Amino acid sequence: MLLSVVIPVYHGAVTITKLVETVQEQLKAYAFEIILINDGSKDNSEQVCINLSEQYKNISFLSLRKNFGEFNAVMCGLYYAKGEYTVIIDDDFQNPPSEIIKLLNTAQNGNFDVVYSQYDEKKHHAIRNFGSWLVNQVTTTLFKKPQDLYLSSFKIIKREVVEEICKYKGPYPYLDGLIFNITDNVGKVTVIHNDRHHGESNYTAKKLASLFLNIIFGYSLLPVRLSLFLGMLSTFTALILSVLQLFSVIDYPIRLVVLFFGGIQLISIGIVGEYIGKTFLTQGNTPQYTLKIKRINNAE
């Protein structure tokens, strides 16, 4: 059985060599491959990854032409993964490679399609913790995800599910959304979560906001339905106010009422426009990623 380890790399020049060496040591009893994806890093991550792919025969290296985002980079890695199971692990060393075996054993023993890592204590900074909490609330509602399941980036996915995920060719992949659209046979296992070995998290408030909007508009009709509800409510309210005004029952400033409902209409138009824009970009063949370098190993 071949195991694939997908590692998206962004400004990870300082940590990636040690991470790869540790993965090689921890998995030496297994047949495995490592796929490194450089997501447009501005440091020398690309050259470090090239050197690693030359040093180890079981390492493939893919370098994207610009920073497409973590999910896009992971999608690229999944496309080239050959393993019966694929593990996704970040380049920051917060997840010890020794825990990969725990994910694999849980997936095999429980016959799960996907297994997520869970943490007794998360070592992320406050912004990411808040973003994770917000995303958890939304995904629980949209995808019927178990409330107590944390959607961590460190996970293992069965081959059949990876193949289904790779059928998505749009420019806005949300990996966890794709997973729950494909299967609900999902497990979890508690693992160690360490502090970052170097630097600060690449997750910013802007990126988390972008992720939140992508989930809402890319994987749900909730905004459209909310827009429809507000439109019906505003129409009904306007009719009631018109009747009351006709009989001089009320004397509200009509201009304020018009301004309020005009605002609702503009919000609704904006929501519809967001969907149309995403459809346009998807139909217009906006790339999910573009490759600059491709070095594929011969792992069996």
Summary of the structure (lengths in Angstrom):
residues: 300
radius of gyration: 23.3
end to end distance: 8.7
largest distance: 85.4
contacts: 924
relative contact order: 0.16
helix: 49%
strand: 16%
